[in-house]
Amino acid sequence: MSVQREFHTKWGMVIDLDKCTGCGACMVACQVENNIAPTPDASDMTRVLTWMLVYKLENKQKFPNYDVAYLPRPCMQCENPSCVPVCPVVATTKDEEGGIVSQIYPRCIGCRYCMAACPYHVRYFNWFDPQWPAGMEKTLTPFSSTRPRGVVEKCHFCHHRFMAAKEKARATGGEPMKLAEDAYIPACVEACPTGALIFGNLKDPTHQVAKLSHSKNAKRLLERLGGKPQVYYMSKRQWVLDMLDNDLGDGSHGGVTGGGNHG
Amino acid sequence: MAKAIDQALWPEGVERCSLTKFLLWLVVPALLMLWGLVAAGVVFWYGLGMTGLNNYFAFGLYITFDLAVIALGAGAFFTGLLRYILKIEALVPIVNLTVIVGFFCYSGAMLILTMELGQPLRSWFGFWHPNVHSMLTEVIFCISVYLSVLIIEYIPLVFEQKQLNKVPFLHHLAHNMHVVMPLFAGIGAFLSTFHQGSLGGMYGVMFARPFAYREGFFIWPWTFFLFVLSAVASGPCFTVLICTAIEKISGKRMVEYRVKSLMGKIAGTMLCIYLFFKFLDTWAWIDSILPAAGNSFDQMFNGLVYGKWLMFTELIVCGVIPAIMLVIPSVRKRESMLIIASLLNCVGVSLNRYIITVQALAVPVMPFDSWQVYVPAWTEWAPSFMVLAYGVIVISLSYRYLPVFPQERKLNYK
């Protein structure tokens, strides 16, 4: 059996669902930052590429008790990822510096097994050749590669920003493996107008995420499945927290399934 | 009666229809092949976006069809194992056919697999950058090597073609290959067992998909063993069906009925063993895996397309019923019953592959997610029909020109 790997740094995100207004700025920032090509038919929601996707949650009650919450969903960067052990060609793996689940596009054979294994639908396949309308290619950032048709892609916490932050730390005499809280943040976090997205090292007690992730109002998505996401959601509303995991509601069962990696 | 132009190529002492009639017979499969090739061209040229697959249904008809034909082709390795390793001589009259069926099933599956990959030109990466933890790596390894074994098993039969066999080198090569065939039967059984298992294991290890996830033994989830058992339970039945189809179409008997009955008995026994474990597995899944994931049995099904009827059809109509029919000698010995039971058995294993592939992905896992419906596009149907047509062509050519059935002369020409 493979052993779950631990890393000195564990980049993670805490998302305050009570602050999120569902504006979608994070989605747009992500698309621009990571050179995600516009989908020819964006109305087909099962084919679009949205590394960061905002879900709408409703409490299914009638007015005046009706309530709504918005849930931004990046890649969960699971500690025990379901996608990594299944990849036949090691195109995806846990990054050795920060526990980010990486994706090597030139290695990916496009079998989509990782997509089948991930319950969060964070992995996206390039169904067609990416095409940017004339003139729009000027918006491409040189810091992120574009992907060809036939490979799987996903959110990687804007890994290029992590690389840049480490480079800057080295250049300025800092410690690249002990970055300050704001030295490296993904584009979605930077763009969030309400500060609902907070990013940092979950293992560094000086980082805000380390404290917030231990809040009684913090919970991870589908904790029962055993993926151990590095993304935490916060809310003071119980129905919102309840929506983060499947629950039979009778209290007779529960606990994490075996989980685990084959091999 | 005028002699057929290709009579000199027929096996010794048998009759075949005229070449014109034979070529007319091949027209429909050839057109289906063409249709499949057009679809393959469209997918290769424009990408997998031309299929009905999407980000919810990463796997669909291609994989379902692959899994089904590979299970149905399991008659090759299992009959080979029984014939060459366990020395069940009664299977000699049908073992050639099982090899041909296995060959077309596996090579056909490989054809579809090239389309299944988003980057088919990188398919060799499975050997170059293997992830030893991935069940799919095991599948890539075993399926490729096992196809080679099937080719090695098929070659002596080709060399025994009447004209080719006159070449001394080919004659001796075929003879010597026959001598070492138990070795290849053993390798084939080993490889096939593991990749049949790994195909099942692919789904069983997806621990974040409660519909598919299973506990297991050491590194193997129970679906690993269930796939092996269901394949060896259906493979012999598929061979019986093909054999019967050849008999009906040609109007001749190819094997003694007791051979087919024995194949049915073997399949029935394996089906009983499979169902015993399948029911245990289903019970454990309902009682343990699902509640641990916070799900109930009812949540795994939805509407008509993903309704419970699928599972009950698979387990009862296409499982328990054919199992009973096949293990009762008096029922099995009636050809019509054997055919019905074999058909149900083969439909059951195909249905199982569909459910474990498509339904597993359709079930929403996140509490706020919704059911999605997968509709295969023509670009997925056409290659599936292409493989079936390819099978018809391979079997037709083999039957016409190769000595496939050693009993054919005795049973038809006094």
Interface residues (C-beta under 8 A of the other chain):
Chain A: M1 S2 D44 T46 R47 Y55 L57 L71 S82 P85 V86 C87 P88 V89 V90 A91 R107 C108 I109 G110 C111 R112 Y113 M115 A116 A117 C118 P119 Y120 H121 R123 Y124 F125 N126 W127 F128 D129 P148 R149 G150 V151 V152 L221 L222 R224 L225 G226 G227 M243 L244 D245 N246 D247 L248 S252 H253 G254 G255 V256 T257 G258 G259 G260 N261 H262 G263
Chain B: Y46 G47 L48 G49 L53 N54 N55 Y56 F57 A58 F59 E116 L117 G118 Q119 R122 S123 F125 G126 W128 H129 P130 N131 V132 H133 S134 M135 L136 T137 V139 I140 G201 M202 V205 M206 F207 A208 R209 P210 Y213 E215 I219 P221 I289 P291 A292 A293 G294 N295 S296 A360 L361 V365 M366 P367 F368 D369 Q372
